[in-house]
Amino acid sequence: MASFRVHVFALALLASFFNSVHCLPPPDIPALFVLGDSLYDAGNNNYITTTNDFKANFRPYGETYFPVRPTGRFGDGRLIPDYIANFARKPFVQPYLAIRNRPLGRFINGINFASAGAGSLDGTNAGLVISFKAQLRDFKKVSQQLKQQVGSVRSKRLISNAVYMFSIGSNDYSAFITNSTLLNSYTPNQYVDMVVGNMSTVFQEIYKEGGRKFVILSVGTIGCVPSARAVSSGECVEVLQTLAKLHNEALQKMLNNLVRNLPGFKYSYFDYFQSSTDTISNPSKYGFTEVKVACCGSGPFRGDPSCGGKRGMTSFELCPDVQNYLFFDFTHPTEKANLLSATQMWETSPYVKPNNVKSFFQS
């Protein structure tokens, strides 16, 4: 009997180890799949051939939360998807390119496909980033691998119960206002329609794979980030603000159209633009003292992309207390700002509709 108990105990330990190696989540917690740009990139760009403009795998990036080494996240610490994973009692979802070749790598906890610099359009920073449609292709590969790893029945249930997070579009509009060919070829409304149309295509392709719960970040106040203020005498760049508003209006119409036409399609839309506007207008309410100047960078408003000294500018300044700042570098929020956004997305707030993110992990 004693020998039998020892064998049972050993088998239990072995099963526990096997599950930990494969990152098996509790069965009642949905997987989390993340697609998008630098607001969500957890380090995928570390593994592609690109320039330091699209990398953040050097100090002081990550210094608040990742003391051993920077991860490639654009900020001083955790991103919005990291906090959502925390709230859902899940580990951080790993960058796809970091684990795709691991022999025991499983994706049933979810995966992060986001790439800093990516846009909805294939031409945005082409050749330097993982495009939105390339991220979709990678997701489809994972979907097929899941069928092989856990079987078609379980993989179908996992894909349909999973939560899909998106942050895309901002880079498209930065490209638009700096590219004379685009400016001469499209009106702002035509360009917005292309950006949102590509997003719709990706959403529908994931829906065809079985995805049903979509969390979408609106385009934020891209005209009010430090890099924009630096070229506008401290004011917000109105053309970028207008493009963001046009995008967000078109995005909401598109999402409502998908609800009408795709049975079971559910979404959580986070009004990142209004949330950021309110924070900038009343910083003390949200615990900030500086909402215009970046913590790390150089030039007016520290709006030059010099943070870390690896983007053609070796000299930069770093603030003494990042907890006071809304922006960490020329365009990316601080960890504290990401926590604020994630909390507003997770719970019921004036900025999230028609579902909060918490409800997607409970259903």
C-alpha positions in Angstrom: 0.0 0.0 0.0 2.8 2.4 0.9 4.5 1.7 -2.5 1.2 2.4 -4.3 0.8 5.7 -2.5 4.4 6.7 -3.5 3.6 5.9 -7.1 0.4 7.9 -7.1 2.2 10.9 -5.5 5.0 10.7 -8.1 2.4 10.6 -10.9 0.7 13.6 -9.5 4.0 15.5 -9.3 4.7 14.5 -12.9 1.3 15.7 -14.1 1.7 19.0 -12.3 5.1 19.5 -13.9 3.7 18.6 -17.3 0.9 21.1 -17.0 3.2 23.8 -15.8 5.6 23.2 -18.8 2.7 23.5 -21.2 1.2 26.6 -19.4 -2.1 25.0 -19.0 -4.6 27.5 -17.7 -7.5 26.6 -15.3 -10.2 25.3 -17.5 -12.7 28.1 -16.6 -10.4 30.9 -17.7 -10.5 31.8 -21.4 -7.4 32.1 -23.5 -6.2 35.6 -24.4 -5.1 36.4 -28.0 -3.5 39.8 -28.6 -3.0 41.5 -32.0 -1.9 45.1 -32.8 0.9 47.6 -32.5 3.4 49.0 -29.9 0.7 49.6 -27.3 0.4 45.8 -27.1 3.7 44.4 -28.4 5.2 42.3 -25.6 8.5 41.7 -27.5 7.7 40.2 -31.0 9.8 42.8 -32.7 12.9 41.5 -30.8 12.8 38.6 -33.2 12.5 40.3 -36.6 14.9 42.2 -38.7 14.0 45.9 -38.1 15.5 49.1 -36.8 15.7 50.4 -33.3 12.8 52.7 -34.1 10.6 49.7 -33.7 12.3 48.1 -30.8 12.4 48.7 -27.0 14.6 45.9 -25.8 17.0 48.3 -24.1 17.0 50.3 -20.9 15.3 52.4 -19.6 12.4 50.5 -21.1 10.8 48.1 -18.7 12.7 49.4 -15.7 9.7 49.8 -13.4 8.5 46.1 -13.6 11.1 44.1 -15.4 14.3 44.5 -13.3 16.3 41.6 -14.9 16.1 42.8 -18.5 13.9 44.8 -20.8 11.4 42.7 -22.7 10.7 44.8 -25.8 7.6 46.5 -24.3 7.3 50.2 -25.2 7.0 51.6 -21.7 8.5 51.4 -18.3 6.6 48.3 -17.4 3.4 46.4 -18.0 1.1 46.9 -20.9 -2.7 46.9 -21.0 -2.9 43.2 -22.0 -0.6 42.3 -19.1 -3.0 43.9 -16.6 -6.0 42.2 -18.3 -4.2 38.9 -17.8 -3.6 39.7 -14.2 -7.2 40.7 -13.6 -8.3 37.4 -15.2 -5.9 35.4 -12.9 -3.8 34.4 -15.9 0.0 34.6 -16.6 1.2 37.1 -19.2 0.6 35.9 -22.7 3.9 35.4 -24.4 5.1 36.9 -27.7 4.4 34.5 -30.5 7.9 34.7 -32.0 9.5 33.9 -28.7 7.8 30.5 -28.3 6.7 29.3 -31.7 9.6 26.9 -32.1 9.6 25.5 -28.6 9.1 21.7 -28.8 6.7 21.7 -25.9 5.2 25.0 -26.7 1.5 25.1 -26.3 -0.7 28.1 -27.1 -3.8 27.2 -25.1 -3.2 30.0 -22.6 -3.3 32.5 -25.5 -0.6 34.3 -27.4 0.6 37.8 -28.3 1.0 38.6 -32.0 1.3 42.4 -31.8 4.2 44.2 -33.5 5.3 47.8 -32.7 4.8 50.0 -35.8 2.1 47.8 -37.3 -0.9 49.4 -38.9 -4.2 48.1 -40.3 -2.9 48.7 -43.8 -0.1 46.5 -45.2 1.8 49.5 -46.5 2.3 51.0 -43.0 6.0 50.6 -42.1 6.1 47.7 -44.6 9.1 45.5 -44.3 10.0 46.7 -40.8 7.1 45.3 -38.8 4.7 42.3 -38.7 1.7 43.6 -40.5 -1.8 43.2 -39.2 -2.6 40.6 -41.8 0.6 38.7 -41.1 -0.5 38.6 -37.5 -3.8 37.1 -38.6 -1.9 34.5 -40.6 0.1 33.6 -37.5 -3.1 33.3 -35.5 -4.5 30.9 -38.1 -1.3 28.8 -37.8 -1.8 28.6 -34.1 -5.4 27.6 -34.6 -4.3 24.7 -36.7 -1.6 23.7 -34.2 -4.2 23.7 -31.4 -6.3 21.2 -33.3 -3.2 18.9 -33.5 -2.3 19.4 -29.8 -5.6 19.1 -28.1 -8.0 17.8 -30.7 -10.7 19.5 -32.8 -13.4 19.5 -30.2 -11.3 21.0 -27.4 -9.6 23.5 -29.8 -13.0 24.6 -31.2 -14.2 25.3 -27.6 -11.0 27.1 -26.7 -11.1 29.4 -29.8 -14.7 30.3 -29.3 -14.4 31.0 -25.6 -11.1 33.0 -26.0 -10.9 36.8 -25.7 -9.3 38.7 -28.6 -7.7 42.1 -27.9 -6.8 44.6 -30.6 -4.9 47.9 -30.8 -4.4 49.1 -34.3 -4.7 52.2 -36.5 -2.6 54.9 -34.9 0.4 54.2 -37.1 -1.7 54.4 -40.2 -2.7 58.0 -39.5 0.9 59.0 -38.6 1.9 57.6 -42.0 -1.0 59.4 -43.8 -0.1 62.9 -42.7 3.6 62.4 -43.5 3.2 60.8 -46.9 2.4 63.2 -49.8 1.4 60.3 -52.0 -1.3 59.2 -49.6 -2.4 62.8 -49.0 -2.8 63.4 -52.7 -4.5 60.0 -53.4 -7.2 59.9 -50.6 -9.4 62.2 -48.7 -9.3 61.7 -44.9 -12.7 59.8 -45.0 -11.5 57.5 -47.8 -8.4 56.7 -45.9 -10.3 56.0 -42.7 -12.6 53.7 -44.6 -9.6 51.7 -45.8 -8.1 51.4 -42.3 -11.4 50.4 -40.7 -12.2 48.1 -43.7 -9.0 46.2 -43.2 -9.8 45.8 -39.5 -13.2 44.5 -40.4 -11.7 41.9 -42.7 -9.4 40.7 -39.9 -12.2 40.5 -37.4 -14.3 38.5 -39.8 -11.5 36.1 -40.5 -11.0 35.4 -36.8 -14.8 35.0 -36.5 -14.6 32.3 -39.2 -11.9 30.5 -37.1 -14.4 30.5 -34.2 -13.6 33.7 -32.3 -16.6 35.5 -30.7 -15.4 37.9 -28.0 -13.5 41.0 -29.4 -11.9 43.7 -27.3 -11.1 46.8 -29.4 -9.1 49.8 -28.3 -10.1 53.0 -30.1 -7.4 55.2 -31.5 -6.3 57.5 -28.7 -5.4 61.2 -28.6 -2.6 60.8 -31.2 -2.4 64.5 -31.8 -1.6 65.2 -28.1 1.3 62.8 -27.5 4.7 64.5 -26.7 6.1 64.0 -30.3 3.1 65.8 -31.7 3.2 68.7 -29.2 6.9 69.0 -30.0 6.2 70.1 -33.5 3.1 72.2 -32.7 4.4 74.6 -30.0 2.9 72.6 -27.3 -0.6 72.3 -28.7 -2.3 69.2 -29.9 -2.0 68.5 -33.7 -5.6 69.0 -34.8 -5.3 67.0 -38.1 -4.3 63.9 -36.1 -7.1 64.5 -33.6 -9.6 64.8 -36.4 -8.4 61.6 -38.0 -8.7 59.8 -34.7 -12.3 61.0 -34.3 -13.2 60.0 -37.8 -11.6 56.6 -37.2 -13.4 56.0 -34.0 -16.8 56.9 -35.4 -16.3 54.6 -38.4 -15.0 51.8 -36.1 -18.1 51.9 -33.9 -20.4 51.7 -37.0 -18.4 48.8 -38.3 -18.6 46.9 -35.0 -22.4 47.4 -34.8 -22.7 46.1 -38.4 -20.7 43.0 -37.4 -23.1 42.4 -34.5 -26.1 42.6 -36.9 -24.5 40.2 -39.4 -22.4 37.7 -37.4 -24.4 35.6 -35.0 -22.7 35.4 -31.6 -20.3 38.2 -32.3 -19.7 40.3 -29.1 -17.4 43.2 -28.6 -16.1 45.5 -25.9 -15.1 48.9 -27.3 -12.8 51.0 -25.1 -13.0 54.8 -25.9 -9.3 55.4 -25.4 -9.6 58.8 -27.0 -12.1 60.1 -24.5 -10.4 58.5 -21.5 -7.1 60.1 -22.5 -8.8 63.4 -23.1 -10.3 63.4 -19.7 -7.0 62.4 -18.1 -5.2 65.2 -19.9 -7.9 67.7 -18.9 -7.9 66.7 -15.2 -4.6 65.0 -14.4 -4.8 65.3 -10.6 -8.1 63.3 -10.6 -6.1 60.3 -12.0 -2.9 60.8 -10.0 -0.8 62.5 -12.6 1.1 65.8 -12.4 2.6 65.8 -16.0 0.5 64.9 -19.0 2.3 66.7 -21.8 6.0 66.0 -21.3 7.4 62.5 -21.7 9.4 60.9 -18.8 12.1 59.8 -21.2 13.4 61.5 -24.3 14.9 64.8 -25.5 13.9 68.0 -27.2 10.6 70.0 -26.6 8.3 68.0 -24.3 10.9 65.2 -24.5 9.1 64.4 -27.8 12.1 63.1 -29.7 12.3 59.3 -29.9 15.7 59.3 -28.2 14.8 57.3 -25.1 17.6 54.7 -24.5 20.0 56.5 -26.9 19.7 53.8 -29.6 17.7 55.6 -32.3 20.3 57.9 -33.8 20.2 60.2 -30.8 22.5 59.1 -28.0 21.6 61.8 -25.5 18.3 61.8 -23.6 16.8 62.8 -20.3 14.9 60.6 -17.8 12.5 61.9 -15.2 13.1 61.3 -11.5 9.7 59.8 -10.8 7.8 58.1 -13.6 4.7 57.8 -11.4 3.9 61.4 -12.1 3.8 61.0 -15.8 1.2 60.0 -18.3 3.7 59.3 -21.1 6.9 57.4 -20.8 8.4 58.3 -24.1 7.6 60.2 -27.3 4.2 58.5 -27.7 3.8 55.6 -25.4 2.0 55.6 -22.0 3.6 54.8 -18.6 2.8 51.6 -16.8 0.6 53.6 -14.4 -1.4 55.0 -17.4 -1.8 51.4 -18.8 -3.1 50.3 -15.4 -5.7 53.1 -15.5 -6.8 52.1 -19.0 -7.0 48.4 -18.2 -9.0 49.1 -15.1 -11.5 51.2 -17.0 -11.8 48.4 -19.6 -12.2 45.7 -17.1 -14.9 47.2 -15.0 -18.0 49.1 -16.0 -17.0 52.7 -16.8 -18.1 55.5 -19.0 -15.4 54.5 -21.5 -16.4 50.9 -22.3 -19.4 49.6 -24.1 -21.5 47.6 -24.7 -19.6 44.9 -22.6 -16.8 45.3 -20.1 -13.8 43.0 -20.5 -14.5 41.3 -17.2 -17.7 39.9 -18.5 -15.9 38.2 -21.4 -13.8 36.2 -18.9 -16.8 35.2 -16.8 -19.0 33.9 -19.7 
